Amino acid sequence: RTCLPMRIKKREVLFSVIIVLVMIFIGIFVSDAILQGAVSKSESYRTATVIENTDQFYYGMDTNFGNVLVYGDVSSNSSVTYDEIGGGFIYIEKNKEEYTRHTRTVTKTDSNGKKRTETEVYYTWDHVWSDRRHVEGITFHGRTFPYESIELPAERLNLDSVGVDNRMNYIYVGSDDRYYYNVVPMPMTGTIYTSLQNGTINDSSALFRDMTPEQVIAHMEQNETIYTVVFWVIWVLLTCGAVCAFLYLENKWLD
């Protein structure tokens, strides 16, 4: 039988409708929970105080201001790098890939319809090793904080931008080894969402790169719709799959 057989029993149609209704009923509850979670998160951003200058930022830390959105530059008085890269970064990650030989068993059919099994050899670039370095302290609005205080998004380093010879943004060592790098450049500008308490900021405060506080709020509000839409797209596909799988079965118990 195919997914949609030529002869579908009336009872199968009825049961398929029941499956769809049950999936919709469950989906409504799950979707509502997802939406409420997104709304609650975006509400915490909407109600956060927008810090407009350095003095207000310092005052907020000294007076336990609570949740805030602060725009500024994240930098450091020190830097890290690798000798072959040069320059200086807040964070750098060196990744190694090896050109690796693999085998797999495949079944092929010749022109006479006869099947045969053989071992096929293929090669892929596989990640085998990473090394990471970061500064000890980062500065924001002139105040130094531990590196872990702000979650900084890393990006793939464009090796051309640092004047390093490369092929397709990789440094090759021989024909079987190559390296690429992820970095956090400095300064990195954006808005952090954090809580000002006890003279400092929360650990793992979120940085929204190249976004103003107003853009961060709009972004979080937009996520409310995106999360719901993505859920329903996935849920509809799952529902269709469930119905299709049901119709594929013989379902003799419905006779």
Salt bridges, closest charged atoms under 4 A:
GLU12 OE2 - ARG1 NH2 3.62
GLU43 OE1 - ARG46 NH2 2.80
GLU84 OE2 - LYS94 NZ 2.91
GLU93 OE1 - ARG132 NE 2.98
GLU97 OE1 - ARG178 NE 2.73
GLU98 OE2 - LYS96 NZ 3.74
GLU118 OE2 - LYS108 NZ 2.98
GLU118 OE1 - ARG116 NE 3.27
GLU120 OE1 - ARG104 NE 2.71
ASP126 OD2 - HIS102 NE2 2.84
ASP131 OD2 - ARG133 NE 3.75
GLU155 OE1 - ARG209 NH1 2.28
ASP210 OD2 - ARG209 NE 3.85
GLU221 OE2 - ARG46 NH1 3.31
GLU224 OE2 - ARG46 NH1 3.25
GLU250 OE1 - ARG1 NH1 3.83
ASP255 OD1 - LYS9 NZ 2.90
